[in-house]
């Protein structure tokens, strides 16, 4: 047995998939070339709100190589005019009929022999628009002066109201509080912007079976959704998600382009490819956030919090295309009490349509957890400022205590485990907090602006227990299949789909640990609905909490089966055989043992009388609860008052995601997520002007950080296992995106606090910081 065969868990094994990616041999949707395949291009509306008077396809159809042009009317005639959105509150037009409702909305699709011909022809589709007054903010929309959606029976732009908690008790506690703070904090509309945009290839074979290669984070849900929308029987659909260049929630929804490509392949009887441009990705596919949150916290003079109230206005754009679980219109926003023991809390949210792109996807977050985390972590810092307390002391005073788990929050979640103070203390030591505060005092005395920002966030990930969580009615379980070959190697399959998270490595490690096998020789397969077991996919950091558990338990099922064969080989009763030190041995006689590899061979050659041959198992796992990862993030910044430039001098992330499967992969996840969090805090926004124009439709305006501007990340961890997860693991992929924006903003506000600046909304661009400094100096 080699060393890698033992203790696969917790090892910093190199990613098995990386040789493929690092040598440019990944297999992405756009790499697929099928003889005779057509290209599809989409015609987009230049107007955010306009009536479509007519569409003339003539000039487009005359372009050499063009085979067809379809419009919304064509789709309506085929009963394919609308798509259901995943969380079931709304539907979305595939191609606009009657009215366009956001700038860049899909209006027609062109099919041609080349991408160039399709794009040229798309420009020649003549659409006669009658422009209408656009609505760019939910605050205008809520007046209901203009009703945007003609298709809905209810004549209002209001989509839904959601609330949770104890309203009367919270109001009473706030009225009695010694101190209250209230601030409107905005989580700006941003975009996951994966480096590979969305795309698909649709092909029907001679038997009428559809194979659909697509950039999907949830291939099985796509298969079911395609069947429900098109009426194609589900067995006649194969969805394949090959390698994916980042998803971050952007590749969860089904987009109009996918429906058009399938329709094109069906009517033209030839494969169709559609690959988005960058602008299409940024302007039409699922945006994230756009939450305006009024945060109120009440506290006693000594800093003990007594109540939390958060009232949110959400901008969902033209269609509510969030992919939240159906029972959670505002996702997991109820985690807004964070790491703190609020005796009472109340949160309510109203969502509105506007003339902006649809979405509301969970951008690297477990459904609105980033918004919630940002609200509470900003709120706690504002309270610390009001009380003139160190933000560390205020947090320590109010943490849910280690002994209090499982802890029921005022908004109804039962947190599984945590050690908030232990993680914070570890972070304070690692970063040298006391010295930093001393340095800050010295700098302040010299008039220099240095800030230290803390965020001690709690997440809720692992959707989810089937009694509460479903998408389109499909329960949010996940699945695993483990198949061991005679020579002790094997195939591991799961219902998840990696988009860069390293599942080919960590899934092998989980199974290897359970079976005492070499993870290098366990091939992991995901993403092909013909072979993978049905699962709900990868987003919201659910893979490790749900599929990770399914993998461990499926491997244990294999072990149970193997034990019977081992008993036969050891000539012992099954009850006398135990699994210890990665092998089967006879209890009390450890020298008599067999390895899993030996048992695997026997399972196919000599299983023993009455034992079923072969060695495989599958398992569907319905988690009993979510997992609640947490962490302490600390940012140290210097602000140049003259230019508004913020330099992030240091950033430390101490995460607690329970048992760690692969520390190198976890560190990679944290580095990537912090880089995205940094971008959200300082540079990324999809703003719309008053005329409804999308002001960041490309990477010239929507900035993606490179190694040049990204800070150097320092990391650490504590380990508080989840008590209900078979291996104690919680998710981690999203923690850095969830926890870091507040740390950055808190640091900048801490730096500006001597000037009396309390809050600036993200992104903290140079201009905004400079302006805030100017205003404060002018006011002084
Ligand atoms: O659902 P998604 O894969 O995006 O997120 P995740 O479950 O947090 O996992 C991201 C990556 O980190 C996977 O490769 C996990 O196996 C790995 N991970 C780990 O090694 N240890 C943990 N406790 C959590 C995640």
Boltz pocket constraint, residues with backbone or C-beta under 6 A from the ligand:
constraints:
  - pocket:
      binder: B
      contacts: [[A, 501], [A, 502], [A, 503], [A, 506], [A, 507], [A, 538], [A, 539], [A, 540], [A, 541], [A, 542], [A, 543], [A, 544], [A, 545], [A, 657], [A, 658], [A, 659], [A, 660], [A, 661], [A, 662], [A, 663], [A, 665], [A, 666], [A, 669], [A, 729], [A, 730], [A, 731], [A, 732], [A, 733], [A, 734]]
      max_distance: 6.0
